[in-house]
Each structure stands twice: as C-alpha cells, then as structure tokens.
C-alpha cells in the first residue's frame, strides 16, 4: 500500500492519478475531507480507502507492515497566513512524526518542501545541503518548510556514521517551485496565476498583473520557475520506483519565465489577443513577494532523471484547453 497525504488537494490528487496510470491502486488517501470542493479531486480515481489526517499516525503504528511508501504531500500552503502555530502543528510537527515512524519502521518517505524556503534568493537557488540552514524564508509557510528541511539534516547529522538508523531506508524532499495545473480549483487566492488569468479573461476579456515595486524589475517582468504538475508527479513516481540517492532536491524546470510571458501564453491558449494591465501588489504580501526564482536542477539530473519538462507555453496550452476551459478534473 502507498500512503498519500494531501490526497484531495492539488498535487496530491494529481499524484494519485499518476499512480493509477502506472498501475497502483492500493492507495490510502489521507486528508481532512471536510471540503466538497476538494473531494471532487478524487473523482474517478482508484484508492483502497480514505483516512482523516489526524488518524494516520496511530494507523501507521499498527499497520506499518502493509505500507510500501509514504508520499507526504499535504500541508498548509497559505503564504498570507501569519499564525505560526498553525504551521508548526500542520507542517512541522506532523512531518516530524511521519519521518520518525518511517525511520523506525523502515518505510520509504517522500515529502514536499517548497521554493518559498529560498526567500529573496540571497544564497541562490541551489539545493546544496550545506546552504539550506542559511536560507531565510519570507513568510511563516516558507519558514515551516525550512524548519523541517533543517530538522531532517540535523537529525541525519546526529546519527553520524550511523545516520541511516535515523532515516527512512529511502527518502527525498522536494522544493516545489511554482506548480500549476489541474485540480487547483479549490485553492482560491493561492491558485496559480494561470488559473486566475483564465477566469479573469473569461469574465472580463482582460488580465491584470501585479505592478513591480522595485526599480530593477519592469512591470510584468517579475519571474518565477513555473513547473507543470504533470512533471512534478512524474518526478515523484521516478523516485518512488527507482530510488535514486536520498537528499533534498529542487523541483522546477531550471528556467525562469516572466509573468508577462505567462499571461500572454494564457491569452494565446484561449485564442485571444493579449489585453493586459497592471495593478499594485497587495500591501499584505508586497514585502514578502519573490521577484525571481529559478531552480538549479543539476542534482535531480545527476540523480538520473532525464525526462524533458513541459515548456511554459506547452504546459499552459495543455492546462487551459484540456482542463480549465471546462474546469475538468485530472
């Protein structure tokens, strides 16, 4: 059995679809399942059973012999939430508990970190373990992911020559960059810019992007490493099956693109001429807004993953025309 947390969410539900396509159906779907708009993400997917996330720890203690791997994708991902206690509980302590159980019962463990850990990118965007403790996230969400990454590395260091005793038999953390794609309909403000662009264009025929508040970036030229969710779940499946070296890895495309590129690509996918204007970045996120991210993908490639990633225009076209146009579930 494979355990997937965040199963009714965006990436988690896409992961279950990818597992199904690869022939896996003995899956325990873990989430809180309290929102009908998330529950629909599991439509037409094959799982053995569903479980509330609060029951997973005790269940693993009793049923660990049945578990082939844990894919810990679930998290509180709201970058505007400032209550650190929420992130400490849901993202940090819960992840620690799963890690320790997987280490103790020797269960492979894959988990979601985030590019939000890189903050302003003062130390670049390289997934070097030696640099990870130096990173300075810009919000409590990013800090919670950073805290767990650092805890993992500190736990391994405490093991010294016997670090393997402190870790699952195979593990990997993934610093997800800007993931977009189907099944994010429930995410509201936290959904991708492509999602919001498509809805805005449908409603008004135009799109508004955030104005730059830095002199070194023109309006619309803020850049991110946008990665299509289908690429993300392909990488996770590769790690599940091939078990390359255990480590924390970047998971982006390795190529930053501007929000202006993204908006133009969305208009193009909808067969419309671009109609783009600019508005001020909301005050509550202006000071913590990342103007540039670009994943160094060397470590993932060296680990043996050589599949090409979707280009931005290719991914947008697939997302808009196959899913967003009619709000279809993947």
SENU-489757 format. One line per field, with one value per residue: x, y, z negated of N, C-alpha, C in turn; residue in one letter. Coordinates in steps of 0.2 Angstrom, whole numbers. Last residue first. Example, Ala and Ser with C-alpha at 12.3 -4.5 7.8 and 13.67 -1.06 7.14 Angstrom:
! residues 2
nxx	(64:66)
nyy	(-11:-28)
nzz	(-35:-39)
caxx	(68:62)
cayy	(-5:-22)
cazz	(-36:-39)
cxx	(64:66)
cyy	(0:-16)
czz	(-39:-39)
type	(s:a)
This chain:
! residues 330
nxx	(-42:-58:-61:-66:-66:-54:-45:-42:-37:-33:-25:-15:-9:-5:4:14:19:24:34:38:39:55:62:70:80:87:98:105:108:96:95:106:103:94:90:76:73:63:60:53:42:36:35:29:16:6:-2:-4:-4:4:-7:-9:-9:-16:-18:-23:-19:-32:-35:-35:-31:-17:-15:-18:-7:4:3:5:18:25:23:30:44:53:68:72:71:59:59:64:79:79:88:90:96:98:83:72:62:49:49:56:46:35:40:41:28:23:29:23:10:11:24:32:41:50:47:49:43:38:28:37:55:66:73:64:49:36:27:10:2:-10:-26:-33:-50:-62:-70:-71:-60:-50:-51:-49:-35:-29:-30:-22:-10:-6:-14:-21:-23:-36:-42:-42:-50:-44:-33:-34:-20:-7:9:21:35:44:47:59:57:66:67:73:74:73:72:85:94:102:110:120:132:141:128:116:115:113:100:94:98:90:77:78:78:65:58:60:56:42:40:44:34:24:28:40:52:67:83:96:106:103:107:120:123:115:110:101:101:98:106:106:95:82:72:67:68:56:48:50:47:44:35:43:44:51:50:51:56:51:58:56:42:42:49:41:29:33:37:25:19:27:26:13:4:10:17:6:-1:9:10:-1:-2:-5:-1:2:-5:-3:-2:0:3:13:22:20:27:27:21:13:11:17:10:-1:1:7:-3:-13:-8:-6:-19:-29:-28:-32:-44:-43:-50:-44:-38:-43:-44:-54:-66:-62:-54:-59:-70:-65:-64:-77:-81:-70:-65:-54:-41:-32:-25:-28:-19:-20:-18:-16:-4:-2:0:-12:-11:-1:-8:-18:-11:-6:-17:-19:-8:-9:-22:-30:-33:-21:-12:-3:-4:4:2:4)
nyy	(82:89:104:117:120:126:119:107:108:122:124:114:115:128:128:119:126:138:132:115:100:93:77:65:61:58:55:63:74:80:84:93:103:113:127:137:153:168:184:191:187:197:203:215:213:207:217:226:218:228:238:232:233:223:216:207:197:189:171:157:153:153:167:170:162:169:181:177:172:184:191:184:176:161:152:135:124:119:111:106:101:89:81:63:47:43:34:25:21:23:36:43:43:49:62:65:65:76:87:86:89:103:112:126:141:151:169:186:202:209:217:232:228:229:238:245:237:234:231:226:210:211:208:205:203:198:195:181:175:182:177:163:164:170:160:150:156:158:146:149:156:161:145:131:123:120:112:103:106:119:123:128:135:122:112:103:88:75:57:41:25:21:35:38:34:25:31:37:32:42:53:56:70:72:68:79:90:87:88:102:108:105:111:124:127:125:136:147:147:151:164:171:171:162:160:148:141:127:125:124:110:104:113:117:134:148:161:167:176:174:178:162:148:142:142:130:117:99:85:68:51:37:19:13:8:11:23:31:32:39:50:56:59:68:79:82:88:99:106:108:109:116:127:133:138:146:157:166:171:168:169:157:142:128:114:99:83:74:61:45:31:14:2:-5:-16:-13:-3:-3:4:16:21:24:35:44:46:53:66:64:52:41:29:16:12:21:28:41:48:61:69:81:83:87:101:104:99:97:88:80:79:65:51:36:23:11:1:4:7:9:22:28:29:38:49:51:54:66:74:75:82:94:98:87:74:70:74:58:42:27:11:-6)
nzz	(67:71:80:84:97:97:89:97:110:112:100:100:113:113:102:107:118:112:104:108:97:97:102:91:82:67:61:52:61:61:47:47:57:57:48:52:49:46:41:32:19:6:-6:-4:1:-5:-9:2:18:31:42:59:77:91:107:118:132:142:140:138:126:128:128:114:109:114:108:94:95:99:87:78:86:80:77:78:70:67:51:37:28:15:2:3:8:25:32:34:43:38:32:41:52:45:44:58:61:54:61:73:70:66:73:65:67:58:62:62:67:77:74:75:72:59:52:43:38:39:53:53:56:70:76:92:100:101:90:88:95:88:76:78:83:71:62:68:69:56:45:29:17:18:22:23:30:42:45:55:67:64:57:45:43:35:21:16:8:1:-1:-6:-11:-25:-36:-48:-58:-53:-44:-52:-58:-59:-64:-69:-68:-54:-53:-60:-52:-41:-47:-51:-38:-34:-43:-42:-28:-31:-39:-31:-22:-31:-36:-24:-18:-23:-21:-23:-29:-29:-15:-11:-12:-2:12:22:26:28:18:6:8:11:3:-1:0:-3:7:13:2:-1:-2:-3:-5:-12:-15:-31:-44:-56:-59:-48:-49:-61:-58:-48:-55:-65:-56:-51:-62:-65:-52:-47:-58:-69:-63:-57:-68:-74:-66:-57:-44:-28:-15:-10:-13:-15:-25:-16:-8:-4:-7:-4:-10:-5:-8:-22:-31:-42:-49:-57:-69:-66:-56:-65:-72:-60:-55:-60:-55:-41:-38:-24:-12:-2:11:26:41:47:50:39:31:32:24:12:13:11:-1:-14:-23:-21:-26:-20:-12:-4:-1:13:24:37:50:63:68:66:52:51:56:47:36:40:41:27:23:29:23:11:7:1:-9:-8:-3:-4:4:0)
caxx	(-37:-53:-61:-65:-72:-59:-48:-44:-39:-38:-31:-19:-12:-10:-2:10:16:18:29:39:35:49:61:65:82:80:96:101:113:98:90:106:109:92:96:79:75:66:64:53:48:35:37:36:21:11:-1:0:-7:4:-2:-11:-6:-14:-15:-26:-17:-26:-37:-36:-38:-21:-14:-22:-14:3:2:-1:13:25:20:23:41:49:63:71:78:61:57:59:74:80:83:93:91:101:90:75:70:51:46:59:53:35:39:47:32:21:30:31:12:10:18:33:34:51:47:50:44:45:26:30:49:61:77:67:57:38:33:15:5:-4:-22:-30:-43:-58:-69:-76:-67:-51:-52:-55:-40:-29:-34:-29:-13:-8:-9:-21:-17:-31:-44:-36:-52:-50:-32:-36:-27:-10:2:17:28:44:42:57:57:62:68:69:75:78:69:81:90:97:105:115:126:142:135:117:116:120:104:93:101:98:80:77:84:72:58:62:63:46:39:48:41:23:28:33:49:60:79:91:107:102:100:117:127:113:115:99:105:93:105:111:102:87:74:66:74:62:47:55:45:46:35:39:45:47:52:46:59:48:58:63:45:38:51:48:29:31:42:30:16:27:32:18:2:7:21:11:-4:7:15:-1:4:-7:-3:8:-7:1:-5:2:-1:12:19:21:23:30:26:15:7:20:16:-2:-2:10:4:-14:-9:0:-14:-29:-27:-25:-43:-42:-48:-48:-41:-39:-44:-48:-64:-67:-53:-52:-71:-67:-58:-74:-83:-72:-71:-60:-46:-33:-26:-29:-23:-18:-19:-22:-5:-5:6:-10:-16:0:-2:-20:-15:-1:-13:-24:-9:-3:-20:-28:-39:-24:-15:-6:-3:0:6:0)
cayy	(77:86:97:115:117:128:125:107:101:119:129:116:108:126:132:117:120:139:136:122:105:96:84:67:65:60:50:58:69:77:80:87:99:107:124:131:149:161:180:194:185:195:196:215:216:202:212:228:220:222:237:234:232:230:216:213:199:194:178:160:154:146:163:173:161:162:181:180:168:178:193:184:181:165:157:141:126:117:116:103:106:91:86:70:51:45:37:26:20:17:30:42:41:42:59:65:61:69:85:85:83:97:109:119:138:145:163:180:198:205:211:229:232:225:234:248:238:239:230:231:215:208:212:202:206:199:202:186:173:183:184:165:161:173:166:149:154:164:148:145:153:166:152:135:124:124:118:101:105:113:125:122:137:129:113:110:91:81:63:47:29:17:30:40:40:22:28:41:28:37:52:49:67:73:64:73:89:87:82:97:109:103:104:121:127:121:129:145:145:145:158:171:177:162:165:151:148:131:125:130:115:103:111:113:128:143:157:162:179:171:183:169:152:142:148:135:122:106:91:74:57:43:25:14:7:5:17:29:29:32:46:54:54:62:75:80:82:93:104:107:105:110:122:129:133:140:152:162:174:166:175:161:149:131:121:104:88:80:66:52:37:20:2:1:-16:-19:-1:-6:-3:12:18:19:29:42:42:46:65:65:59:42:36:19:7:21:21:39:43:58:61:80:81:80:97:107:96:102:92:78:81:72:54:43:26:18:0:6:7:3:17:27:24:32:47:50:48:61:73:71:75:90:99:93:78:67:79:64:49:32:18:0)
cazz	(70:66:79:77:94:102:87:91:108:117:102:94:111:118:102:101:119:117:101:109:102:94:103:95:88:70:66:49:59:67:50:43:58:57:51:49:54:43:46:39:23:13:-6:-7:5:-3:-14:-3:12:27:37:53:71:87:100:115:125:142:139:145:127:127:134:120:107:116:115:96:93:103:94:78:83:85:75:82:71:74:55:42:31:22:3:2:4:19:33:28:45:41:29:35:53:47:38:54:65:52:53:72:73:61:74:67:67:61:57:65:61:78:78:73:76:62:56:49:37:34:50:54:51:67:73:86:99:108:92:85:96:96:77:75:87:78:61:66:75:59:49:35:18:19:21:19:23:42:40:48:65:67:59:48:44:37:27:15:15:0:3:-7:-6:-20:-32:-42:-59:-58:-41:-50:-58:-54:-62:-68:-74:-57:-50:-63:-59:-40:-43:-56:-43:-30:-43:-48:-30:-26:-42:-37:-20:-27:-41:-27:-19:-20:-25:-19:-29:-35:-17:-11:-16:-9:8:17:26:28:24:7:6:15:8:-2:3:-8:3:15:6:-3:1:-6:0:-13:-11:-26:-38:-53:-64:-50:-43:-60:-64:-47:-50:-67:-60:-46:-59:-70:-55:-43:-52:-70:-67:-53:-63:-77:-65:-63:-48:-35:-18:-11:-13:-10:-25:-20:-12:0:-11:0:-12:-5:-4:-19:-25:-38:-45:-50:-69:-71:-54:-60:-75:-65:-51:-62:-62:-43:-41:-31:-14:-7:6:19:38:45:55:44:31:35:31:13:13:17:5:-9:-25:-18:-31:-20:-18:-3:-6:10:17:35:42:61:68:73:55:48:59:54:36:39:47:31:20:31:29:14:10:6:-5:-11:0:-8:4:0)
cxx	(-37:-48:-56:-65:-72:-66:-54:-48:-43:-40:-36:-26:-17:-13:-7:4:12:15:23:33:37:45:55:64:77:82:89:98:111:104:92:101:108:97:94:85:79:68:65:57:48:41:36:39:29:17:4:2:-2:1:-2:-6:-9:-11:-14:-24:-20:-25:-31:-38:-40:-28:-18:-21:-19:-4:1:-2:6:20:20:19:33:45:60:66:78:68:59:56:70:76:85:87:94:96:92:83:74:59:49:56:56:42:38:46:39:25:29:32:19:12:17:26:35:45:49:50:44:47:33:30:43:56:72:70:59:45:34:21:10:-2:-16:-26:-40:-52:-65:-76:-72:-58:-53:-56:-47:-35:-34:-33:-21:-12:-11:-16:-16:-24:-38:-37:-47:-52:-38:-34:-28:-17:-1:11:25:37:43:53:55:62:63:71:70:79:74:77:85:92:100:109:120:136:136:124:118:121:111:98:100:101:87:79:84:78:64:62:65:53:42:47:45:30:27:33:42:57:72:86:101:103:99:110:124:117:114:105:103:96:99:110:107:94:80:68:73:68:53:54:51:44:38:40:41:49:47:49:55:51:55:63:52:41:48:50:36:31:40:35:21:24:31:24:8:6:17:15:1:3:13:4:4:-1:-5:6:-1:-1:-1:-2:2:7:18:18:25:25:30:21:9:16:18:4:-2:7:7:-7:-10:-2:-8:-23:-26:-24:-36:-41:-48:-46:-46:-42:-40:-49:-57:-63:-58:-51:-64:-67:-60:-67:-80:-74:-74:-66:-53:-38:-27:-30:-22:-22:-16:-23:-12:-5:4:-4:-14:-5:0:-14:-16:-5:-9:-21:-14:-5:-15:-25:-37:-29:-18:-8:-6:2:1:4)
cyy	(71:81:94:108:115:126:127:113:102:112:125:119:110:119:130:121:118:132:136:126:112:100:87:75:66:64:52:53:63:72:76:82:92:101:116:129:143:157:173:189:187:193:193:208:215:206:207:222:221:223:230:234:235:228:223:213:206:196:183:167:157:147:156:168:163:160:174:180:170:173:188:186:180:170:160:146:133:119:114:109:103:97:89:75:58:49:40:28:21:16:23:37:39:39:51:61:60:64:78:83:81:90:103:116:131:141:157:174:190:202:206:222:228:229:229:244:241:240:236:229:219:213:208:207:203:202:203:193:178:181:185:173:163:171:170:155:153:162:154:149:149:162:156:142:129:127:122:106:102:111:119:125:132:131:121:112:99:85:69:53:35:21:27:34:42:28:25:37:32:32:47:48:60:70:65:68:82:87:82:90:103:103:101:114:124:121:124:138:143:143:151:164:177:169:166:155:152:139:129:131:122:108:110:109:124:136:152:158:173:173:180:173:160:147:148:142:127:111:96:80:62:48:31:20:7:4:11:22:27:29:39:49:52:57:69:76:78:87:98:104:103:106:115:125:129:135:145:156:170:168:174:168:153:139:125:110:93:85:73:57:43:25:8:0:-10:-19:-7:-5:-6:5:14:16:23:35:40:43:58:64:59:49:37:26:10:15:22:32:40:54:58:72:79:78:89:103:98:98:97:82:80:73:62:47:33:20:6:5:9:2:10:22:23:27:40:46:46:54:67:70:71:83:94:93:85:70:76:70:54:38:23:6)
czz	(66:69:74:76:87:99:91:89:102:114:106:96:105:116:107:101:113:118:106:106:102:99:99:96:93:76:69:54:55:65:56:45:53:58:51:52:51:49:42:44:30:17:1:-7:2:1:-11:-8:6:21:33:47:65:81:97:108:124:134:140:145:134:128:134:126:112:114:117:104:95:102:99:84:83:82:81:80:76:75:62:46:36:23:10:3:3:15:26:29:39:42:31:31:46:48:40:48:61:55:52:65:73:64:69:67:69:61:62:60:64:72:79:78:74:66:60:54:44:33:45:51:54:61:69:83:93:107:99:89:94:98:84:77:84:82:67:65:73:66:53:40:25:20:22:18:20:35:40:43:58:64:63:50:48:38:28:22:14:7:1:-2:-7:-14:-27:-40:-54:-60:-46:-47:-56:-53:-57:-66:-74:-64:-53:-60:-62:-47:-43:-53:-48:-34:-39:-48:-37:-27:-37:-39:-25:-25:-37:-32:-23:-22:-22:-24:-26:-35:-24:-14:-16:-14:1:13:21:30:23:14:7:14:13:4:2:-6:-2:11:8:1:-3:-2:-3:-9:-12:-22:-32:-46:-61:-54:-44:-54:-63:-52:-48:-61:-63:-50:-54:-66:-60:-46:-48:-64:-68:-57:-59:-73:-69:-63:-55:-39:-25:-14:-15:-9:-20:-20:-16:-4:-8:-3:-7:-7:-4:-15:-20:-31:-41:-46:-63:-71:-59:-57:-71:-68:-56:-59:-64:-50:-43:-33:-21:-8:1:15:32:41:53:49:35:35:35:20:15:18:11:-3:-20:-20:-28:-26:-17:-10:-5:4:13:27:41:53:65:73:62:51:57:58:43:39:46:38:25:29:32:21:13:10:2:-7:-4:-5:0:0)
type	(x:x:x:x:x:x:x:x:x:x:x:x:x:x:x:x:x:x:x:x:x:x:x:x:x:x:x:x:x:x:x:x:x:x:x:x:x:x:x:x:x:x:x:x:x:x:x:x:x:x:x:x:x:x:x:x:x:x:x:x:x:x:x:x:x:x:x:x:x:x:x:x:x:x:x:x:x:x:x:x:x:x:x:x:x:x:x:x:x:x:x:x:x:x:x:x:x:x:x:x:x:x:x:x:x:x:x:x:x:x:x:x:x:x:x:x:x:x:x:x:x:x:x:x:x:x:x:x:x:x:x:x:x:x:x:x:x:x:x:x:x:x:x:x:x:x:x:x:x:x:x:x:x:x:x:x:x:x:x:x:x:x:x:x:x:x:x:x:x:x:x:x:x:x:x:x:x:x:x:x:x:x:x:x:x:x:x:x:x:x:x:x:x:x:x:x:x:x:x:x:x:x:x:x:x:x:x:x:x:x:x:x:x:x:x:x:x:x:x:x:x:x:x:x:x:x:x:x:x:x:x:x:x:x:x:x:x:x:x:x:x:x:x:x:x:x:x:x:x:x:x:x:x:x:x:x:x:x:x:x:x:x:x:x:x:x:x:x:x:x:x:x:x:x:x:x:x:x:x:x:x:x:x:x:x:x:x:x:x:x:x:x:x:x:x:x:x:x:x:x:x:x:x:x:x:x:x:x:x:x:x:x:x:x:x:x:x:x:x:x:x:x:x:x:x:x:x:x:x:x)
